[in-house]
């Protein structure tokens, strides 16, 4: 008879499925596309090469321009993110002796590990499996940040005005696209520190406060995974239109606990999530600023 009872894993399950927003950066930025069947191996979607142009029809004319001509079909694989933990027979005996469930620290670590992998795939992809992420998706705009008055492109060496100019120019590359508006600015924690410097010596307002006062973005987030993702491993920031017509995060199966596997003296408790990674439908509405 198995020592592991369903009630022993109840506390574990509660911890696994409890969402921590600090771990779910990608999900707070991108809409989750959850209607992909869990059993699917691939997902096909259309990428906009450019926006279709409507026209006025002459009386009796039938030459209607087609949006289909501006679409390119992409097919991506769906991947499993898997992680688990072991619980020993003796740990089960001890828990059952005092009438408690299995200690949940291991479950917290599993959930955190899967969330971290999901985020990393969304933002930078996975080279081993040839998955593209936000920073390296085919067709995203790359803005090489110019040098400032101090002969350096790095924000650490730039004035507040020069940093604001870099962000404004990247934003405008999105806003110049018909029907698109930049709503999100992503930076690394190190770069965020430079946004906290005073705007000038005459005010206590920071660069960040100035940018917020301009209402350029509805969201400004720090993302650890952006570190070193510019050309030649340089630092970068990203400005984008985060609407679902531009980008979504495909999740065909949320984190799921599979039946435990027993091999004395351990039970292995496996968990799995299925994801396409990031679905980039209109890469031109994403701008990566390199060299900061």
C-alpha positions in Angstrom: 0.0 0.0 0.0 1.3 3.4 -0.9 2.3 5.7 2.0 1.5 8.8 -0.1 -2.1 9.9 0.2 -4.0 12.6 -1.8 -4.3 14.8 1.4 -0.5 14.7 1.8 -0.2 16.8 -1.3 -3.0 19.3 -0.7 -0.8 22.0 0.9 1.8 21.4 -1.9 -0.8 21.9 -4.6 -2.0 25.2 -2.9 1.5 26.5 -3.0 2.2 25.4 -6.6 -0.9 27.1 -8.0 -0.6 30.3 -5.9 0.5 33.0 -8.3 3.2 35.4 -7.1 3.2 38.6 -9.3 6.9 39.2 -8.7 7.6 35.9 -10.5 5.2 36.6 -13.4 6.7 39.5 -15.1 5.9 38.2 -18.6 2.3 37.6 -17.7 1.9 41.1 -16.3 3.2 42.6 -19.6 1.8 40.2 -22.3 -1.7 38.8 -22.7 -1.7 35.1 -22.2 -3.1 33.1 -25.1 -4.6 30.1 -23.4 -6.9 28.6 -26.0 -4.2 26.4 -27.6 -4.9 22.7 -27.0 -2.7 21.1 -24.5 -2.1 18.1 -26.8 -0.9 20.3 -29.7 2.8 19.9 -30.7 2.9 23.1 -32.9 1.0 26.4 -33.2 0.7 28.4 -36.4 0.1 32.2 -36.4 0.4 35.1 -38.9 3.1 37.7 -38.7 2.3 41.1 -40.2 5.0 42.2 -42.7 3.3 45.6 -42.9 -0.1 47.0 -42.3 -2.6 46.5 -45.2 -3.7 49.8 -46.9 -7.4 50.3 -47.5 -8.6 52.2 -50.6 -11.7 53.9 -52.0 -13.4 51.6 -54.5 -14.5 53.2 -57.8 -18.1 52.4 -58.7 -18.4 48.9 -59.9 -14.8 48.0 -59.0 -14.0 44.7 -57.4 -10.2 45.1 -56.8 -10.4 45.1 -53.0 -7.0 45.1 -51.4 -6.4 42.0 -49.2 -4.8 41.9 -45.8 -3.7 38.4 -46.5 -1.0 39.7 -48.8 0.7 41.3 -45.8 0.7 38.2 -43.6 3.4 35.5 -43.3 2.5 32.2 -41.7 4.8 31.1 -38.9 4.8 27.8 -37.1 6.3 27.3 -33.7 6.8 24.3 -31.5 5.1 24.0 -28.2 7.5 23.1 -25.4 7.2 21.5 -21.9 8.7 23.3 -18.9 9.2 20.6 -16.3 10.4 20.5 -12.8 9.7 18.3 -9.7 10.8 17.4 -6.3 11.5 14.3 -4.2 9.8 13.5 -0.9 11.2 10.5 1.1 9.2 7.8 2.8 10.5 9.0 6.2 9.3 12.6 5.5 5.9 11.2 4.8 5.9 9.1 8.0 6.9 12.2 10.0 4.2 14.4 8.4 1.5 11.7 8.9 2.6 11.2 12.5 1.9 14.8 13.5 -1.1 15.1 11.2 0.3 17.7 8.7 0.9 17.8 5.0 4.2 17.6 3.2 6.5 20.7 3.9 5.8 23.1 1.1 9.3 24.8 0.6 10.0 22.3 -2.2 6.7 23.2 -3.9 7.5 26.9 -3.7 10.9 26.2 -5.4 9.2 24.3 -8.2 6.7 27.0 -8.9 9.4 29.7 -8.8 11.6 27.6 -11.2 8.9 27.1 -13.8 7.9 30.8 -13.6 11.6 31.9 -14.1 12.0 29.6 -17.1 8.7 30.9 -18.6 9.9 34.5 -18.2 13.3 33.8 -19.6 11.8 32.1 -22.7 9.4 35.0 -23.2 12.1 37.7 -23.0 15.2 36.1 -24.6 14.1 32.7 -25.9 16.2 29.6 -25.6 19.2 29.0 -27.9 19.4 25.3 -27.4 15.9 24.8 -28.8 16.0 27.8 -31.2 13.2 29.7 -29.5 13.1 33.4 -30.1 12.1 35.9 -27.4 11.1 39.5 -27.2 14.7 40.8 -27.6 15.7 38.6 -30.5 12.5 37.9 -32.4 12.9 38.2 -36.2 12.0 41.7 -37.4 12.1 43.7 -34.2 13.5 47.2 -34.7 17.0 47.8 -33.3 17.9 51.3 -32.3 21.7 51.8 -31.7 21.8 54.4 -29.0 24.1 57.4 -30.0 26.9 58.7 -27.9 26.2 61.6 -25.7 28.3 64.7 -24.9 30.6 62.6 -22.8 31.6 60.4 -25.9 29.7 57.4 -24.4 26.4 55.8 -25.2 26.1 54.3 -21.7 23.4 55.8 -19.5 25.9 55.9 -16.6 27.8 58.5 -18.6 24.9 60.4 -20.0 22.9 63.4 -18.8 19.3 63.1 -17.9 18.3 64.9 -21.1 20.3 62.4 -23.2 18.7 59.4 -21.5 15.2 60.9 -22.1 16.1 61.5 -25.7 17.2 57.9 -26.2 13.8 56.7 -24.8 11.8 59.3 -26.7 13.4 58.3 -30.0 12.8 54.6 -29.4 9.2 55.3 -28.5 8.7 57.4 -31.6 9.8 54.5 -33.8 6.8 52.6 -32.6 4.4 55.6 -32.6 5.2 56.3 -36.3 3.6 53.0 -37.2 0.0 53.4 -38.2 -2.3 52.1 -35.5 0.4 51.5 -33.0 1.3 53.3 -29.7 4.2 52.4 -27.5 2.8 51.6 -24.0 5.6 49.8 -22.3 9.2 50.5 -21.3 11.4 47.7 -20.1 14.8 48.2 -18.5 17.2 46.2 -16.4 17.4 46.9 -12.7 20.9 48.5 -13.3 19.4 50.8 -16.0 16.5 51.6 -13.8 18.9 53.2 -11.3 19.9 55.7 -13.9 16.3 56.7 -14.3 16.3 57.6 -10.6 18.9 60.2 -11.0 17.8 63.9 -10.6 16.7 65.4 -13.9 18.9 68.4 -13.3 20.5 70.3 -10.4 17.6 72.7 -10.1 14.9 70.2 -9.3 14.3 67.1 -7.2 12.4 65.5 -10.0 14.0 62.3 -11.3 14.3 61.2 -14.9 11.7 58.5 -14.2 9.3 61.1 -12.7 9.8 63.3 -15.8 9.0 60.4 -18.2 5.9 59.5 -16.2 4.8 63.1 -16.3 4.9 62.9 -20.1 2.4 60.0 -20.1 4.5 58.2 -22.7 3.9 54.7 -21.2 1.3 53.0 -19.1 3.9 50.5 -17.8 7.5 50.8 -16.9 9.0 47.5 -15.7 12.4 46.2 -14.6 13.3 42.8 -16.2 16.4 41.0 -15.1 16.5 38.9 -18.3 17.2 41.9 -20.5 20.8 42.1 -19.1 23.3 41.8 -21.9 20.8 41.1 -24.6 21.9 44.0 -26.9 24.2 43.5 -29.8 27.7 42.2 -28.7 26.2 41.5 -25.3 25.6 45.2 -24.6 23.0 46.5 -22.2 19.6 47.4 -23.7 16.1 48.6 -23.1 12.9 47.7 -24.9 10.0 49.9 -25.9 6.9 48.3 -27.4 3.2 48.2 -28.1 2.1 45.3 -25.9 -1.3 44.8 -27.4 -2.3 41.2 -28.4 -2.2 42.2 -32.1 1.6 42.7 -31.6 2.6 40.1 -29.1 1.1 37.4 -26.8 2.4 34.7 -24.5 1.2 31.2 -25.6 0.4 28.8 -22.7 -1.3 25.7 -23.9 -1.3 24.0 -20.4 -0.9 25.7 -17.1 1.3 24.2 -14.4 0.0 20.7 -13.8 1.0 18.0 -11.2 1.5 14.6 -12.7 1.2 11.3 -10.9 4.1 10.8 -8.5 6.7 8.1 -9.3 7.8 5.8 -6.5 11.3 4.2 -6.2 12.2 3.5 -2.6 12.9 5.5 -0.6 11.7 8.4 -2.7 8.6 9.7 -4.3 9.3 12.0 -7.3 6.5 14.5 -7.8 6.7 16.0 -11.3 5.1 19.2 -12.6 4.8 20.5 -16.2 3.7 23.6 -18.1 3.3 23.8 -21.9 4.2 27.0 -23.8 4.9 28.3 -27.2 7.0 31.1 -25.7 6.3 34.6 -27.1 4.0 34.9 -30.2 5.2 38.0 -32.0 2.7 39.0 -34.6 4.0 42.4 -35.5 7.7 42.7 -34.6 8.1 46.3 -36.0 6.1 47.5 -33.0 9.0 46.3 -30.7 12.1 48.5 -30.5 15.3 47.3 -28.7 17.7 50.1 -27.8 21.3 48.8 -27.7 24.5 50.1 -26.1 23.3 51.8 -22.9 
